[in-house]
Amino acid sequence: MKEKKNPWKTLSTKKVYQNPWIKVEHHEVLNPGNQPGVYGTIAFQNVAIGIIPVDSNNNTYLVGQFRFPLNAYSWEIPEGGSALTADPLHTAKRELKEETGIVAQEWTELQRIHTSNSVTDEFGIIYTAEQLEFFESNPDDDEDLVVKRVALKKALEMIRKGLITDSLSLAGILRLRCERPELFT
């Protein structure tokens, strides 16, 4: 597919807010119709990391937690943030162990995604983790997590029912279903 040249023209950019995780900017622009407008963007300081652990019985391990921005409880694959300069696989291994107590011997990059490219540059990498060993979890102090073992087939049903809405979880589980349908029987 042929890529097109950027039709947006940025007239000015103002940093509105920044913390260790995000930077919010306000842009005065000329849109593709050459009309003046505004655009707000959120730049992330980390790469989003998601992990789908798969055991020998075609189960995965979901993490449940209350998500402050949603004001709602969320079931999702184990996730975390990797510094832009860090090795994302190293971060994935650390996050899986911290959140679930699982250590995996086999790792495969499954999918790269942009989580919401209309307002953010957030980039995510999703891995599968296999040949699992189970230890004690050690979540961060600001995490109140519940770990739930579910058949991959059940995780797919949770997506169908709208019980899993997280973008990394959706993209990862659906991509795994496309790549390895035998795991979902």
N, C-alpha and C positions, 0 to 999 in steps of 0.2 A: 504494500500500500504506500502510496506517495505521501510524504509528509509535507505540510504546508508551512509557509513562513508565518511567524507570529504577527497577527493583525492588530494586537493591542499595543498602544503607545502609553508608556508611563510618563506622566508629567511631573509628579513628585511622590515621594514616599516618606511617611512619618512613622517612627516606632512608637507605638501606643503603650506597650507593656512587654516586659520580659522577665522570665524567671529561669531556673535551671532546666526546665522541660520545654517551654514554648516561648515564641516571640510573636506578638501580634502587631501587624502593620496596617496602616491606612494608606491607600494609594489613590491619588487623583489620576484619572486615565482618560484616554480617548479610546472608546470601544471599537469593535470591528466596523461599525457603521460610521466611524469618525465623529461620534458624538461624545461630549464630555460625560464623565461618570465617576463613580467611586467604586473601589474594590477593597474589601478587608481580607487579609490572609493571616493564617497561623503557620508559622514555620516551626517544625519540631527539632529539638536538639538531640533526639535519639532515633534510632531505627526501631520500629515495632517488631517484636519477635513473638511468634506463636509456635507451639509444639503440639503435635498430635502423637501422644504415646500409644502404641499398639502392642498389646500383649499376645501371647501365643494362642489365645482363644478368641481373637478378633474383638477384644474389648478396648475401649479407650478410657481415659481418665479426665473428667471435666472438673473445673474449678467453679464453685459458686461463691459469689460475693456481692455485697451491696455496692453499686457504682454511684458515687457522689454526683457526677454530672447528669446522670439519668434519673436520679432519685428513685432507683429501682434495683431489684435483685437481678443478677445476670449469671447465667450458666455459660461457660466458655472454655476453650482449650487453655492450658497453662500459657501465660503470656508475660512479657516483660519488655523493658527498654534497653537497648544496647547503645552505648556512646557511639557517635558517628565514626570515631577513630578506632573502636574496639573490634575484635573478631566476633561477628554475630553468632557463630556456632558456639563459641566459648560461653557467650551470654545465654544462649538457649540451654546449654547443659546446666549452667548454674541455676537458671530460673526453674527448670523442671525439677531439679533436686530440692531447691528451697520450697517451692509451692506444693509438691506432691510427695517428696521423698524418693522419687524414682530416678534411677541411674540407668541409662541406655548404652548399649554397646554399638548399636548400628544407627547411624544418622543419615538422613537423605533430605536435601533441599527439595521441597515440594512446589512452592509457589512464591512469587514476588508480587506484591500488590501496592497500589496507592489507595489508602483507606477512604478518602473523601476528597477527590482531587478538584472539587469546585471551590474549596476554601482552604485547603491545607496541602503542604508538600509531604505529609507523613508517608513514609515508605515502610512497608512491612515485608518480612521474610518468614515463611512458614516451613517448618521441618516436620518430618515424621521421625519418631524415635522408636526403635525396636530392640529386641533382646533385652528385656527389662529386668532390673533387680530393684527390690523394694527396701527402703530404709525409712527413718524418721524424717518428716518434713520439718522445715525451719523457716516459716514465712517471715517477711519483714514485719516490724512492729506496727506498721500502719495497715496491715492486711488481716482481715478476719475471714479466713477461707474454709470452705467445705469441699472436700475432694470426693467425687462420686465416680465409681466404676460403672460404665454403661457399654453395652454392645454397640459397635459402630452402626449397626442397623437401627438401634434405638436412638443414637445421636442424629441419624438422618431423619427419623420420625420426629424428634424434637425440633429440628429445623422446619419440617413441614407444618408442625403445629404452632410455629412462632415462639417456641420456648428458648431457642438459641437465636439471638439477633446480632451478636457481635460480628463485625465484618471479617476479622481474621479467622474466627471460628467457622463462619459460613463458607468463606473462600477455601479454607483448608479442607474441611470435611467434604465439600462438594468436589473439589479437585481430586482428593483421594478416591472418592467414589468413581470418578471418571478414569483415573489411572489404574486402580486396583479394585474393580467391582467385586471380586471374589471375597474380599474382606467384609462385605456387607450382606452376606447370605446367612 
